[in-house]
Amino acid sequence: MSRLVVPLSEAGMVDLPLVGGKGAQLGAMTQAGLPVPDGFCVSTQAFRGGMSEELRDAIAAAYERLGAGRVAVRSSATAEDLPDASFAGQQDTFLNIAGRAAVVDAVQSCWRSLFTERAVAYRRDRGIPDQSVAMSVVVQRMVDAEAAGVLFTINPVTGAMDELVVEAARGLGDKVVSAQVTPDRYRIRRREPHDVIQQEGEDTANVLGPNVLAELACLGLTAERLLGRAADIEWAVAGGRVYLLQARAVTAAGPRVPVVRFGSRWNARYAQGRLIFWGNYNLRDTMPYPHSPFSWSFWNYLVLPSIYRASGLLRPEKGDDCDRVPAVADLVDGRLYFNMNVFGGLAFSRPHWLAIRVAGMLDAELPAILKEVYKSGELVPIQRPFGLGRWLYAMFHTPEGMEQPVFRMTGEQGWRALERCQREVDHYSDIDVRILSEEQLIALARYFATDYVPKTIIPLLTSLPALPAAILLSWLLGRWGLGELFPRLISGLRGNPTMETALAMWDLAEQAGPEVRKIFAQEEIARVPEALSRSEAGREFRVRLDQFLAVHGHRAVREFDFSCPRWREDPTFVYESVRNYLSHPAGQPTPREHYERQLHEHGMAKQAVERAVRHRPLRKLLFRRLMRVVESRMPLREAYKFYTLLGLARVREFLLEVGRRQVERGILERSDDFFFLTIPEAEKIAMGELDRTWVREQIRLRRREFATYMRTDPPLVVRSDGKAVTKPVAPGGVLMGAAASPGVARGPARILFDPTDGALLRRGDILVAKFTDPGWTPLFLTAGGLVMEVGGIVSHGAVVAREYGLPAVIGVKHATRILRDGEMLQIDGGTGEVRRLGAAKATA
């Protein structure tokens, strides 16, 4: 018997082969009396037979029985919404469809979505043969939703069984499911009366009152009982009534054990049977993105062991093997994390109060987490990772190319070491990569990893005394009644190359004449270089821009990511930044004028302290010594990045040349495929020792894995058992972070996730970001204030914000998710307060 169309009221789980997973679930919910909008299923029989006049008539008749009007048309594959594979988002859904012809077209579009690249890849990943899957289509009456969203009967992040999680937004729920908006979030107690545990966001508060939330909870729990396991439901609220739009079993929830690639075999063995903590503090604002296989092998197998050897902790002449000693870092879910058990042992993290104070300067979110971790006693640093003999040797060992042991190096010696690094890069810049063999190019990449990069990081270690010196200076000034001078004493520090890059870019813009300014104002950015080439003034400007790129062009938006083009390769971001700078209001202080004022205020603050302690010799001595440490060593934290990246830009140039040649030989499909190979694999390919088919398949798999990691939002601290480690979120209209740069600013929030979107930032906007690395610096001139989710007072964003005099608050947990783009904010960079002044405004 032919069953082309099946009413939902007649469908059930036994009909899954006929109506698909979604149709079967909704049919079962309808028969159980749940408030499911009326509808019908176009069966898999119809799918296999194709669109015919008989089927068109059957769909039209069923549509008329629904009362015509607007309907939702949803895919329902036979392998969809099952306990082990939800297929969420893999097939298409169409809303607000009206008219018989439009419904038929939507059904056919759903059929076609079964064979999109994403759906085929999803099935392949789960071993589901294409020929085993058929498509049904669910057609239901549309609900004029006042609010809609999803509900989980288990916390999908923490795995907590005693709470339900609701995500909601105004209007239709597809905006929540497809991540088009940041939803309000409600955590609700599982037991009656289903009280709200926590609420984030207030956009739906007047629709989702306590009674509606309680009804939603009951609906979700009923669906859970019918499914026999934790449920994920989509719902809508219209006219005070709750509707169930979809129900499926939760296929992935709870603590997920992280995927870890250990930095050494020692780390892997030590982790067996132990609870390990990882933290990406002081990494997530410089390396916030996943590492490609080449990048991980570059840092872990070449750079970090070389630093151990340079510091004297690893002695190859004694038979030391880097795989037999603790590694400070592991790759956790694709990102570089410090192994806190190892790092704690290396850093002698006692007393805890000192470790917490230092942690606060590195990352504002970290102290609250560390307090809880230390209090629980679960974090157990390894005991004496290196013996006393190694430490004594390391203390008095002088790395090759250095003037003396690291612990005795002065700030001035650190700067001289970086100058030598500059000369070394200049020497290798004269090499024509086209005349070198692949083996030579890879050998040069190895050289920069094992010899050059450690030379730039040794001066970074020289900067470490600046942190405790700044902490002690802050404490002493507070005791002396001079605490208000501290922010000015740690700003206006000379020698910050990132600041110098931003100022050089400003100078470039300031030199633009009327003709060049007109081109930037009228042309699209992509056409600006060509337009400049058509006039004498434009060509002169391009010469100055080339001079800028010759010095600063090794930087990039995601500059520690090898796969990201340098400014020298693609100067689009520089052009966009110059256009932003050209909109600077006449009569307002320029960045260079402001920087000079910061230098002046720094000097005035020093004089004020000197006057206050002029009759206290011990205080005067302490102050002068601490200031000498801060002034000479703190800028080294930013300087090492500048000089490290000089070397990394050369490495990228070598690798792209290798990749280009391997594309010509048919080994790789794209030159940047090279970044998805490890260094040993790259060397074997150069010698013809790896199978071409295997290489291409591995690259495809690794690109897919890399894309998955790019979609994740990594936490600050990860536990090996997968349990979440978070800091509580401040409720209400005031969010609290940490003070980073003093001043009060008011303006609309502009939430950006990538500096390449800087064209969306308008003058005076409050820039809200997860983090800011040096690639974001040009945007600081346009912004009226800065809010960051991560970072400490010595992180890049905080340092540069102070130099610009830009009010900044850091460590505002989930700021990019809680705040709405366009809503008015007032931030106080002196207290760490972010105040929400009004609802989000529409943005152009």
Secondary structure, DSSP 8 states (H G I E B T S, - for coil): ---SEEEGGG--GGGHHHHHHHHHHHHHHHHTT-----EEEE-HHHHHH-S-HHHHHHHHHHHHHTTSSEEEEEEEETTSSBTTB--TTTS-EEEEEESHHHHHHHHHHHHHGGGSHHHHHHHHHTT--GGG--EEEEEEE----SEEEEEESS-TTT--TTEEEEEEEES-THHHHTTSS--EEEEEESSTT--EEEEE--TTTTTS-HHHHHHHHHHHHHHHHHHTS-EEEEEEEETTEEEEEEEEE--S-S-----EE-SSHHHHHHHTTS--EEE-TTTTTTS-S---HHHHHIIIIIIHHHHHHHHTS--GGGT--GGGS--SEEEETTEEEEEHHHHHHHTT--SHHHHHHHHHHH-TTHHHHHHHHHHHT-----S-SS-HHHHHHHHH---TT-SS-GGG--HHHHHHHHHHHHHHHHHHHT--GGGS-HHHHHHHHHHIIIIIHHHHHHHHHHHTTHHHHHHHHHHHHHHTT-GGGHHHHSSS-TT-HHHHHHHHHHHHHHT--HHHHHHHHHS-GGGHHHHHTTSHHHHHHHHHHHHHHHHHTT--TTTT-TTS--TTT-THHHHHHHHHHHT--TTS--HHHHHHHHHHHHHHHHHHHHHHTTT-HHHHHHHHHHHHHHHHHTTHHHHHHHHHHHHHHHHHHHHHHHHHHHHHTTS-SSGGGGGGS-HHHHHHHHTT-S-HHHHHHHHHHHHHHHHHHHTS---SEEETT----------TTEEE-EEEE--EEEEEEEE-SSGGGGGG--TT-EEEES---GGGGGGGGT-SEEEESS--TTSHHHHHHHHHT--EEE--TTHHHHS-TT-EEEEETTTTEEEE-S------
